[in-house]
């Protein structure tokens, strides 16, 4: 991998990780279109670290309060709204963790088919459209039932092309949450998920003992973190103004394009 590929993939990962358009679909499509070889496990770990850094930095004030409240609840000093939110994030992470542990081979092989990714991109565009059209947006507080439903939907995001942020925001809208609160919970849920994925990939990297190009790794971490941080803020502003429909249309176009590119290979 050269520096141009590293920059392009880091920018793409940072931009798409938190948008409801599927970062995995984009990261698979770009190398195919330009004829690049696989970027390697080390770089995957790097961009995971970058996007994790971004979401932690963006919600740093909230996280300090949430973690402090959760810590007090653990030692029996009361259950506040922030403490409940922390427990709901933990609860919402369990389904995706269980699926990832029990079906790792399916996730890494069968579900990474380009045609599966193309189909998921289109199918979940329609689901996002449905959620947007029927959204009542009557509530701003996350409940236990919300956490369970959104957590179950998040497990579906292990199918590349689904979009983790897209499917969790979709679930939040379907439960009646306001857009900004559904998005906030989605992004908070991403912290343990991205951290766990990064640790798994890091362990795989440690076991393979492959040489690491540290200059490209630093580029991957830095650029993906900066772009992801900016994209979170941009997305939240856009979500408030125009909703999810621009991303629905984009996903439909992307899905058709993916089918066009990959269908002849099967």
N, C-alpha and C positions, 0 to 999 in steps of 0.2 A: 504494500500500500504506500502511495506517495502522499505528499502534503496536500495536493489538490483534492484527492479523494477524502482525506481526513477532514479537511475544512468543509467540503460539501456535505458529507455524512453528518458531521457534528451540527452544522447549521440546520439540516433537515430534521434531525432528531430533536433538537431543541425547539424547533418551530412546531412540530407535529405531535410531540408527546402529550401535551395537555389540550390539544384541540380534538374535537370529535370526528376526526377524519382518518384515524389509524396510522400511527407511525410505522408499524410493521409493514403495511402495504407499500408505503413510500420507500422504506429502506430496502425492500426487496426489488421494487420496480426500478429505482435509479441505477443500480449496478448492471441490471439486465439491459437497460436502454443504452448505456454508454460502454458496456463491455468490460466492466471492472471485475476483478476477482473478489472473493469474499474478504471482508475487512479483518476477520479474525476475532477470536474470543476476547483478547485483551482490549481491543477498541470497543467492543460491546460493553465491557465492564466500565470503561472510561465514560462513555456517554450516559450510562446509568448513574454513575456518580455525579455527573454534571447536572442531570435533570433532578436528581434527589436534592442536590445542593440548592437548586433554584427554588423548589417548592418550600423547602425549609426556610430559606431566606425570605421568601415572600410572606409567609405566615409566621414569621419568627415571634412576633408579639403575641399572637393568638396561642402559639404552641407553648410559650412560657407559662401562660395562664392555665392552659388545658393540662399540661403535665403537672403543674403544681397542685391543681385541684384534684387530679387523678391520684397523685401521691398521698394527699390528705385522706382521700376516700379509702385507699388501701389500708391505712393504719387506723381507720374508724373515726375520722374526724369530720364526718358529714359528707353528704352527696349533693353537690351543686350541679347547675346546668352544664358547666364546663367538665366536671367529672363524668357526668353521664355521657357527654359527647365523646370523651376519651374511651369509655367502655364501649360505646357504639362503634367507634373506629376499630377497636379490637375485634368486636363481634363481626363486623362487616368484612374483616380480613380472613376470617376462618374458612368460609367456603372456597375461595380461590386457592388458599393454602392446601386444603384437603385435596382438591382436584389436581393441583400441580404435583402433589406428592404421590397420589395414587395412579395418575395417568401420565407420567412424564414422557414415555415413549410416544404415546398418541399425540401429545401436544407438540413434540419436537419433530415428528416425522409426518404422519398422516395429515394433520391439520395445517401444515406449512405448504401444502400444495398450492401453487399459484391460482388454480381454479377455485379452490376453497376460499382463498383470500378474496378473489374477485366476487364470488357469490356472497360472502359475508359483507363485503363493502356495500353491495346493493341491498341485500335483505335488511340490514340494520339501518340503512338510510330510510327505508319505508317505516321502520319501527320508530325512528327518531321523528319522522314527519308526523306519525300518528300521535306520539306523545306531545309534540308541540301543538298540534291542533286541538287536542282534548285537554290540555293543561288548564287547571282551574286556578293554580297558584294562590291557594287560600291560607297556606301555613308557612311559618318561618322556623318552627322548632322541630328538630329531628326527634322522632319517637323510636321506641324499641322495634316496632313493626317496620318502620322505614329502614332501619339499619339492617334488619334481616332481609328484606326484599332487595335493597340495593346491593347488599353483600352477595346474594344469590345471583343477581344480574352480573355482578363484577366477575364471577367465576366464568361466565360465558365469554368474557373478554380474552380468555386464553386462546380462543380461535382467532388467529391473525386476520386482520381486516375488520374486526368488530369495533375496535377502539375502546379502551378501558374508560376514558373520560366520557365518551359518547354514550356508552351503555349505562353507566352509573347515573349520569345526568338524566338520561331517558327514564330510568327507573324512578328517580326523584320527582320528575315532572308527573309521572303517572300516579304517584302517591299523593299528589296535591301540593308539593313543596313549591315555593317561589323559585324562579330560575337561579337567582344569585345564591340562594341557600343550598339548592341542589348542587350547584357547581362548587361551592365551598366545601361541602361534605365530600364530594367526589375528589377534590384535590387533597383534602386531609387523608382520605382513604388511600391515596396514591403513595403516601410516605412509607408505610410498612410494606406495601406491595413492591415498590421499586427497590426498597432496601433489601427485602428478601431475595428478589430476583438478582440484584447485584451481588449478594453474598453467595448465592448458588453459582453464578457465573465465575465469581472470584475463586471459589473452591475448585471449580473445573479448571480454571487457568493455573492454579497452584499445582494441581495434579499433573497437568500436561508439561509443565516446566519448559514452555516455549520461550524463546528470547523475546523481550519486550522492547519496542521502539518508544522510549520514554518521551521523546520530543513530540511524537504524534499523539501519545496518550495525553500529554498536557494540553495539546491543542483540542483534543476531543472533550476533555473535562471542561476547559475554560469556555470554549465557544458554545457548547451545548447548554452550559449553565446560564450564560448571559442571555442567549436567545430564548431559552425556556422561561426565564424570569420575565422577560419583556412580553413574551407571548401570553403568559397567564394574565397579566394586567390588561393587555390589548383584548384578549378574549372576553374577560369579564365586562369591559366597557361595551364591546360589540354585542354581547349577549343581552345587556340591558336595553340597547337601542333597537336591534333588529331581530333578536331571538335566534333560533336554530336553523331557520329555513335556508340561509346561504350555504350552510354545511351539508344540508340534505341534498341540495342540487349538486354541490361539488362531489359528494360521495357517489351519486348516480353517474356522473360523467366519468369519474375515476374508475368505477366498477366496470362500465362498458369498455373503457380503454384497456383495462387489465384483461378482460375477456378477449379483446381484439389482439393484444400482444401475445397472450399465452395459449389461446385456443389451438392454434396451428401446431403446438408442440405435443399435443395429446391425440 
